Amino acid sequence: MKKLLTSVFAAFLLIIITVCTIEAGAQSLEDAISAVKRGDINYVRDFIEKGADVNLKDKAGCSLLCWATVYEKADIARFLIEKGADVNTKENIGWTPLHRVAAFTKKTDIVNILTEKGADLNVKDKYGKTPLILAVDSRGNDVARLLIQKGADVNTRDKNGMTPLDYAAKNNNAEIARFLIENGANVNSKGGHSPLYLALIHKNINTMRVLIEKGANVNEGDRSTLLHSAALSGMTDIARLLVEKGAKVDAKNEYGATPLHSAVSSKKIDLVRFLLEKGADVNAKDKTGWTPLHKAASEGQTDIVRLLIEKGADVSAKNNLGSTPVSFAIMDGYLEVVQVLMEKGAIVDEKEALKDAVYHKKTNLAGFFIERGANVNDRYRYGETLLHQVAEGKTDMARFLIKKGADVNAKNNDGETPLHKAARYGNVEMIHLLIENGADAGKEDNKGDTPVETAKKYGMDKAKQALRDAKNKYAAKKTATPSYSPKSAVKEKLFVNIHEIPDFKSAPRQNDIAVVIGIENYRGLPKSEYSKSDAGIVKDYLKALGYQERNIALLIDDKASLSDIKKTVETWLPNRIKKGSQVVIYYSGHGAPEPKTGDAYIVPFDGDPGYLDDTGYSLKRLYEKLGKLKAAQIVVLLDSCFSGSGGRSVLAQGARPLVMMAEAPVKANNLAVLSATEGVQISTSSPEKGHGVFTYYFLLALKEGKKSLSEIYETVKPQVEDEARQINVQQSPSLHPAPEKLAGRFLLR
C-alpha cells in the first residue's frame, strides 16, 4: 500500500512539473518567434539548448520552423531541422512548413532544405490543397517549378475539385500553365470545369492560347460550349480565338440555342456580325422555336434586328406557340423595332396589335397603331371595346384611350358600359375618370342594372358611394360651366389625393440616401407656393419606399440656407454613401439664371438673385459634387425653373430671362435629372391640388405603380403639359439623359 501511494505521488509530481514546463515554454515561445522574425539565430539556439521543445506550437499550431519559413530565414530553418524539428508538422488548418513556403514566399532554398529532409510534397491541408496548388495560386512560379521538378503531383485536386492547372488558368498564369502541361498535367481534366473554361470566364485569353496550343478541346461542354459562354458574356476577342481554333459556330446548348442566340443576348453587335460572317445560321431555332430575331426583337435591340434581317433573318418566323418576332416587340413596347420589322415585311394584325399594346400598357405603341388607322372603339371578345378591357384597373391606359376618342358609353354583349365594369371591380378612381369624361351613370345593362346597382350586387360599397359622389360632382360642374365638354379630357384633370401614402411594401433600404429641400418662405423674395409642404410629402413617400429616417435630410425654409445646403450635399451626403447606395436629391423652390455666365442656380433661403456667385448654389457645382459620389444611381428631381421668366424663378433687377436647361453637365453614368421645365418655361403650382404641378404628378405616378425614372417621365410629361395649357402657359418636364438611354436603369421602386 505504501509503495502504491509513493508511485501515485511521483506520477502526480511529474504531471505538475510537465505542465509548468509547457507553460514556461509557451510564455517564451512568443519571444522566440520574435527572434526568428528578426533573424536572431543565437537567441533561437539558446532557447532550444536550454531545453525548449523544438516542436513547440503557438495557438494556431505553428511551430518555430513554420515561422522560419514565413520570415524566409533559411539558416534558422536549417538549425531547427538539425535539432529535430518535424518538417511535416501541421498547423491547425493542416498546413506544413512547405505549405507556408509555397503560399507566402518565393524562396526556393527553403524548399530545398525542407524536401531534402523529407518534407511531403503532396500533403494536403484541411481544404485539400497541396503546396503545389498554393504555389500556383499565389503565382510563386519558381517554387511551383521546383516542386514539380521534385515530383509533386501535377493532377492533384483540392476539395473544390481544382487542380494546379485550374488555378493557373483562373489566375492567367500562362507560364506555369505551360510548364504544368509539359510535365504531365491533363489539359482537359474536369473536376467541375475544365482549365479552358476557367480561363475563359476570367477573360484570360493568353492562358487560353497556351491551353489550346497544348490540346485543350475548344468544343468541350455538356450543357453548352465554350463559344456559347463567350458569346453570352460578349467576349468578342475570345469568341474569335475559339472560332479560329475550330469551335463550331452552330453548336447547340441544352436548350437548343446556338452561340448566335447567346451573342444577341449579350447585345454586342460586333460579336453578332462576326458569327454571321463565320457562317452562323441566322434562322436557327432553339427548343422553343425562337430564332435570334425573336430574341433581338423581344429585347428591343433595333440595330441587331436590322443586321439580322440584312443577313437573311425571316421576319415571319414563328416559335412553337406561333408567335413572330414583331409580336414580342409589341408586347414589350419596342416601337422602333416594330417599325423596322413592319418596314421589312412583318405582317401585323393592327386591331390585335392595338389590343396587345393596351393590355401591356404600352401607350407609345397603342398611339402608333391608332395613328395608322386602328379603331379605338373596335369590338373584341364578348363585344367589348378596349375601354371595357381596362376599366377594371388600368386607369392610365383608360385615360389614354379616352384622349384618343374611346366611347365611354359603349356597351358590350351584356349591355354593360365601362362604368359597369369599374363598378363591379370597385375601381373608385376609374369611376371618377369615366364620369368626368361623360360616362352615363344611369345606363342600364341587359338585366336592367345601372352601375350603382352593379356595385351593390357585388358588394362594392365604396364604388357605390363614389358613383353617387362623382355623378353629383360632375353634374354640378356641367351646370356651372355649360361650355365644358366631357369628351375633352385635357380640359379638366382628375384629382387624386396623393396625401394618402400608398403601402409600397418596400423592404428597408438601409444604404439609400435622400436630400429633400423645400423653400417656400424666403428672406426678401416672393414665396414659392407649396414648396414646403411638397418637400414634406416627398419625404413621406421616400419613407414609404423604404428609405430610413436617419438617411433623409429635410431642409425647409430657413433651415435651407446656402451653408445648410453646402454642408448637407458636400459633407453629410458623401459621408453616408456606401457601395450600392441609391441617392435621391429633391428641390422645390426658386431657381435663377446668372446672366453673365448663363449658369443656373438653386436659390437658398438667404439667396440674392443679384449676387448669385456669392449667395446661390449652382447646378453645375451640384452635378460636379454628385458626379464624384460612388453611388449606384443618383436621381435629381427639380420642381423649379431657371430662366427668370416667373413662377418658381427669380431674376436680378434689370436682367432679362434666359433660355436655361437643368441638364447635368457632368456626364456621370450613374446620374439622371428630371426637371419640371425646359427652356424659358415656368414651373407652375396648382391651388386646387395644393402642390407644385410637377411634384403632384410625379408622386401620382409613384402612387399608380410607375417604377423607373423613364416610365415616370413618360407618364408625367403629358399630364403636366395638359395642366399648364389650362392656365395658358407652357410647362414641359425634361429628362437627362434621354429616356431611351435609361432603359432598365434608375428604378425608384
N, C-alpha and C positions, 0 to 999 in steps of 0.2 A: 504493500500500500504506500509506504514511504517512497519507494522508487517511482511509483506511478505519479505521485504528486510532484516529485522532483522533475520528471520528464515534462509534465504539463506546464510547470512554471518556466522551464527552459524554452519550451516552444512559444509560450506567450511573450517571453522576453525577446525572443528572436523576431517575432512579428512586430513588436514595438520598435525595435532597432531598425528593421527594414523600412517601416512606414516613415520613420524620422529621416532615414537616408534619402528616401524618394522625395519627401517634402523639401529637404535641403537641396536636392538636385534640381527640383522644379523651380525653386527660388533663384538659383544661379543660372539656370538654363537661359533665361532672358538676357543675362549679361553675356553669356557665351554666344548667343545669336547675334548680339550687337558686335561682338568681336569678329565674328565671321563676316558681317556686313562691311566692317572697316578693314578687313584683311589682316587682322592681328593673329597670326598663327601661333605666336608664343603664348598668348592668353588661352587659346584653344588647347594647345599642348599641355599647359599647366592644369587646365580644367580636367582633362582626361586623365593625366598622370596622377592626379590627387584622388582618383577613384570614381569619378563620374561615369555613369553608363554611357558608352559611345552611341548607343541607340535610343537614348532618352528622347521623348517626343513632347512637343507642346500640345496645347488643347486641340489644335487642328490635326494632330497626328503627324506633324512634320518634324523630322529629326534634323540634327546638325548637318548631316550630309545633304538633305533636301535643301537647306538654306545655303549651303556652299554652292550648289548648282544654280540656285536662284540668283545669287550675287556673283556668279561666274568666278569663283575662287578655286582654280584648279589645284593649287598647291595644298589648300586646306582639305579639299575633297580627297586627294591622294593620301594625305596623312590620316584622315579619318578611316579610310578603307584599310590602310595598313594596320590600324588599331582595332579592326574588326567590325567596322560599320557595315550594316546589311545593305548591299546595293539594290536589293529588291524590296526593301521596307516600303509599306504602303501608308499613305495618309488616310484620313477619314473618307475622302472621296475616291480612294483607290489609286491615287497617283503614286508612282515610284519616282526616285530621283531622275530617271530617264524621261519620264513624262514631263517633269519640271524643265529639264533642258530643252526638250522639244517645243514646249509651249511658250517659253519666255526668253530663251537666249539663242544666239547664233553660234555658240562655242562648240566647234567640233572636237576640240581637245578634251573637253569633259565627257563627250560621248565616247571617245576612245578609252578614257580612263575607266568609265563605268562598264563598257562592254568587255574590255579586257579582263575585268574582274567578275564577269558572269552575269551582268545585267540582262534581264529577259527582254528581248526585242519586241515580243508580241504580247506582253502582259496587257490586260485591259483594265481600265478604271470602271467605276460603277455605271458609267454610261456606255461601256463597250468600246471606248476609244483607246487605241494603241498609241505609243509615242510617235509612230509614223503619221497617223491621222492628225495628231496635234501639230506636228511639224509642218505638214502640208497646209492645214487650216490657218496657221499663223504665218504662212509664207516664209518659213525658215528653210529655204531651198538647200543650203549647204548641209544642214543637219539631216533633212529628208533624204538627200542624195547619199549621204554616208550611211544612214540606217538601211537604205535599200541595198547598198553595196555589201553591207554586213549580213544581209539575209532577211530583213524584215518582210513580212507577208504583205505583198502589194495588193492583194484582193480581200483583205480582212474587212469586216463590216462592223459598224457600231450598232447600238440598239435601234437607231433610226434607219438601219439598212444602208448607210452611206459608206462608200469605200474611199480610200485616199484619192482615187481618180475623180470621184464625185466632188470632193472638196476642191480639188484643183480646178475642175470645170466651173464650179459655183463661184470661185474667187478669181476667175480669169487668170490663172497661173499656167499659161501655155507652156512655159519652160519645163516645169516639173511634170505637167501632164505628159509631155513627150517622153521624158525620162522614165516615168512610171510605165507607159505602154511599151517602151523599148526593153523594159525589164520584167515584162510578163503581165502587166495589168490588163484586164479584159475590157476592151474599149466599148463593148456592147452589153456589159454587165448591167443587170437591173434588179436592185433590191426594192426599189419603189419607182424611181425614174432613172433613165439612162444618163450617163455623163453628158451626152449631146443635148438632151432635153434640159438638163440643169444649166448648161452653158447658154442655151437659147433663152430661157426665161429670165436669166440675169443679163441678157444682151451682151454676152461675151463672145463677140464674133471672132476674135483672134484665136481663142481656145477652140472654138468650133472648127476653124480651118485645120488646126492640128488634129483634132479628133477625126474629122472626115478624111484627111490625108492618111491617117492610120487605120482606116477601115470602118469607121462608125457608119451605121445604117441610116441614111437620110430619110428612108421611108418607114422607119420603125414607128410603132404605135398601135395599140389595140383599139382604143375608142376614137382616137383622132391622130393624124400625123403631125410631124413637126411643122410642116408647112401650114397646116390649119392653125397651130398655135402662133406662129409668126404672123400670119395674116390677121388673126383676130386681135393681136396686140399692135398691129400697124407697123411691124418691123420690116420696112421695105428692103433695107440692105441685107438683112438675114434671109428674107424670102428669096432675093436674087441669088445669094450664095447657095441656098438649098436647091433651087431650080437648076442652077448651073452644074450642080453636083449630082443631078439625077432625080430630084424629088418629083413625084407625079402631080401635075397641076390639077388633075380632075379626080384625085383620090377622094373617097367619101368617108366621113366620120360615122359614128354610131347612129346619128340622126339622118344620115344620107346627104348631109351638106358637103359641098366642095370648099376648097380654100377660097374660091371666089365669093361664096356666100359670107365667109368669115371676113374677107377683106372689105366687103361692103359694110359690115357691122363696125369695122374699125374707122370708117369714114375717111380713109386715106385714098384719095382719088388716084394718086400716082401709083399706089400699090395695085389698085383695081386695074388700071391701064396696063401695068407690067404683066399681070397674069393673063389678061386678054391677049396681049401681044405674044405671049408664050403658048397660046392655043387653048386657054381655058374655055370650057363650054358656057357661053353666055346664057343659055336657056336650061342649064342643068337644074333638076328638081330634087329637093330633099324629100324625106319620107312623108311630109305633109303636103307635098306638091308645090311648095314655094320655090320660085326662081330667085336669082339675085335681084331682079327688078321688083318683085314683090317686097323684098326686104328694104331696098333703097326707097321705094315709094312710101312704105309704112313708117320710115324714119325721117321723111322729109328731106332727103338728100338730092336736091334738084340737079346739081352738076353731075353727080354719079348716075342719076336717071338718064340725063341727056347722053352721057358717054355709053351706057349700056345699050340704049336704043340705037345710037350711032354704030355700035358694033353688032347689031342684029337682034337685040332682045325683042321678044314677042310681047307687044303691049296688051295683047288679048289673052295671054296665058292664064289658065285657071288653076287654082290649087285644088286640093281634094274636096273642098267644100264648095267649089265653083266660083270662088272669089278671084277677081282680077286685081292687078296692081292698083288701078285707079280707085277701086272700092276701098282699099286700105288708106289711100291718100285722103279720100273724102272723110272716112271715119275719124282720122287723126287731125283733120283740119289743115292739111298742107295745100293751100290754094295754088301756089306756084307749080307744084308737082302735078296737080290736077290739070292745070292749063297746058303744061308741057305734054302730058300723056294724051290729052284730047287733041292737041295740035298734031300729034304723031299717029292719030287714028284710033285711039281708045274709044270704045263705044260706051256711052253713058246714058242710062235712062234718067233724064233730068228730073222727072217727077219723083222717082225713088231716091235719086241723089239728094234732092232738097229735103226729103223726109229724113234721110240718114244724117245730113248736116244738122238739122234741127234736133234730132234725137241726141246727137253727141255734143250739142251746144256749140257748134262751130258757126258763129254768125258771119264770119268772113266768107265762108263757102256758101252759106244759105243766101247771102246777098248776091254772090256771084251767079248762082243759078236763077235767082229771081230776075236779075238784070238780063239774063239770057232768055227769059220768057217763061220760066216755070211759074205756075199759078199758085199763089199762096193760099188760095181757097179750094184747091183740088180736094177730091174726096178719096179717102183710103178705106181700110177695113172698117166695117160697121157704119160706113158713111161718114166717118169722122174727118174733120179738117185737121190741119196741123195744130191749130189753136186748141182744139179739143184735146189733142195728144199731150200738150204741155201744160194744160190747165190744172193738172193735179199737183204741180210743184215747180216747174221751171219758169219762174217769174221773169227773169231777164230775157229769156227766149220769147216769152209771151209778149213782153214789151216790144221786142224787136219785130215780131210778126205783125203786131198792131200798127207799128210805124210803116210797115210795108203793105198795109191795106187789108189785113186779115179781118174777116167779118165776125164781130164779137157776138152776133146773134144767130150764127149758122146753127142748124140742127142736124144731129146725126140720125141714124135709122130709128132710134128710140125717141126721137123728138127732143133730145137733150141739147142744150146750148153749152158752150164752155163754162158758163156760170153755174149750171147744174153740176158739172164735174168738180169745179172748185169747191162747191158747197158739200158735195159728197165726201171729198177728201179733207175737208176742214181747212182749206188754204185761205186764211184770212187776207193775207197780202194780195193774193191773186184776185180775190173778190173785190177789193178796193180798186185794183188796177182795171178790171173789166168794167165795173160800173162807172168808174171815172171816164172811161173811153166809150160809153154809150151802151153797155150791156143792159138789156131789159130784165129787171128782177121779177117782172110779172109774167114772163113767158112760161107756158106750161109744156111739159113733155107729153108723150103719148098716153101716159097714165093720169094726166091731169095735174101733175105735181109741179109747183113752182120751185125755184131754187131754195126758198125758205123751207118749204115742206120737205124737200130732199134732205136738207141739213138736219131737220128734225127727225126724219126717218132713220138717218144713220147716226144719230146721237151727237151731232156736231154742234154743240150749244154755242161755242164761240163763233162759228161760221154763221149760225142763225142770227146772232146779235149783230155781227159785222154786216150782214146783208141789210138789216134794218137801218143800222147807223149810216152805212155808205149810201143807201138809197136816199135817206133824208139829207145827208150832207151834199151830195152832188145834185139833188133836185133843187136845193136852196141855191147852189152856185148857178144853176141854169137860170133861175128866176132873177138873181142879182145881176147876171151878165148874159143877157139873152143872145149876144153876138157870139158866144163861145160855142165851138163845135166839138163834141166829144171825139170826133174822128181825128182831131189834130192833137196827137199825144204830146207833141213837143211844147204845146202852149201851157200845159199845166203838169207839174211834176207830182208824183205820188209821194206823200210824206211817210217816212218810216222813222219811228223813234229809235235813234241809234243809242240813246242812253240806257236802253235795255241791253246790257252787256251780254253777248252770247256765251254759252259754255263751249269753248273750242275743244275741250277735252285734251288739252295740251299737257304733255309731261313737263315737269320743271326744267327750265332752260338755265342751268346753273352758271354757264360761262358766257351767256349772251348779255350784251350791254346796250343801254339806250340813254341818249341825252335828249330831253324834251324841253324846248324853250317856247314860252308863250308870253309876249309882251303886249298888253292891251293899254295900260295906263303909263304913258311916257312922261319924262320930266321935260316939259316945254314943247312937246309935239302933240299933234292930234291923236285921238285914240285910234287904236286898231281894233275895231269891233270884234268881239267874241274870241280874241286870241287867247286870253287867259283860260276861259272855260274849255276851248278847243284843246289846249295843251293838257288840261286835266283829264279829259276823256280819252285822249290818245294814250296817256299813261295807264288808264284803266284797261284799255284794250290790250296794251302790251302785257300787263299783268295777267289778263285772261289768256293770252297766248303763251304764258309760262315764264315770262321774264320775272326775275326776283326783285323785290322792293329795294334791296341793297344795291342792285345793279342798275337802277334807274335814277338818273339825276334830273330833277324837275326844277327848272329856273323860271320863275314867274315874276313879272313886273320889276320891282326894284331889286329883286334877287337875280336879275339878269343884266347886271352892269357889264361893261366891257371887261373888267378884271374878272368877274364871275365866269363869263363865257370863256375867256382865255384859260383860266385855271381849270375849268371843267374839261374843255376839249383837249388841252395840251398837256395836262398833268394827270387829272383824275382818270380820264378815259384810257390813256396808254398804260397806266399802272394796273388796270384791271383786265387787259387783254390777255387771253390765253389761247393756246393752239385750238383752232376750230371755232373761236368766238365769232358770233354774228352781231353786227352793230347796226343800230338804227339811230339816225340823227333827225329830229323833227324840229322845224322852226315855223312859228306863226307870229307875224308882226311886220313892221315896216322894213322895206328894203330901199336902197338908194343907189344911184349911179354917181361915179366920180367923173364929171365932165372932162377933166383934163386928161385922164388916162383911159376912160371907158371901162374901168373896173366896176364890179358890182359889190355892194356892201350890205351885210346884215346891220341894222341899226339897233344897238343895245339900248337899254333903258335910259342911259345917260348920254346917248349919241347925239351928235350935231351934224346935220347934213352939210353944213358949210365947212366942216373940218373932219372929213371922213378919215383922212390918213391918221389922225390922232384919236378919233373917238369911235370909228366904225370897225367892224370885223369883216375883212374882205373874204369873198367866196374863194378867191384864189388861194389865200392863206389857209382857209378851211380845208380845201381839197388837198393842198400840199401836206398838211398835217395828217389828214385821214389816209392819204396815199402811203404813208410810212408805217401804218399800223399792220401788224402781222395777223390780220383777221381773215377769216374765211370769206366773209362778204360784208360790205358796208353799204347801207341804203340811206340816202339823204332825201328827206321829204321837206319841200319848201312851200308853205302856204303864204306866199309873199310875192311881190313883183319888184323889179329893179330898174324900171325905166324912168321913174319920176313922173309918170302920167296920171297919178291919182290912185284911189283905192288904197291898198296896203303898200304904198310907196310914197316917199317924201323926197323933196328936191331943195337944194340950196337956193336961196333967193336970187333971182336973175338968171338962173340956169335953165336950159331947155331940156325937155325929155330926150332920152337916148334909146336907141334900139339895143336892149340888153338881153342876153341869154344866161340862164342859170346853169349852163353846161359846165361840166368839170374839165378844166384844162389839164389836170393830171390824169393821164391815161392808165390808171391802175386797173388791172383786170378784175379786181375784187370790189370796185366802186361803181355804184349806179346812182343817178339823181333823177327823182321825179318831182317836177316843179308845177306849180299851179298855173303858170302862164308861159307865153313865149313872146318875143319881140317887145312892142310897146304896149302890150295889153295890160289890163287892170285885173288884179286879183280881188274878187268881189266877196261879199258876205250876204247872208240871207236872214233878214229879221224874222221871216216866217219859220225858218228852221232853227234859228238861234245859233248859227255856225257859219264859219267860212265855207263857201260853196265847195271848194276843193276838198277840205277836210271832211265835210259831211259825206260826199260821195266816195271818198277814199275809205272811210270807216264802214260805209254801207256795203262796199264791195267786199271788205273783210267779213262783215256780218253775213253776207249772202254766200260765202264759201270760196271766194277767189283766193288763190294761194300765191301765185308768182307775181312779181312786180310787173312783168309784161302783160299778164292777164288782167291785173288791176287797172293798168293804164288803158288797155283796150276798152274796158268797161266804163271807166270814169270819164274819159275824154269826151265821148258824145253827150254824156249826161251834163257835164259842166258847160259844154258849148250850148246846149239847148237852154239851160237855165239862164246863162248870160244873155242869150238873144232876147229872152223875155223882158229884160230891162235895157235893151238896146245897146249892149256893149259886146265886145269880143273878148272871150277868155278861152284859151285852148291849152290844156296841160301839155307839158313836154317831157320826154323821157330820153335820157342819155346814159349809155349808148342806146341806139335804136332798138325797138322791141325784138326784131329778128336776130339781133346779136345776143339776146339774153335768154334764148330758148333753154329751158331746163335749169336755169340759174336764178339766183336771188329769190328764193322762196321765203315768204313771210309767215307761212303757216306750215 
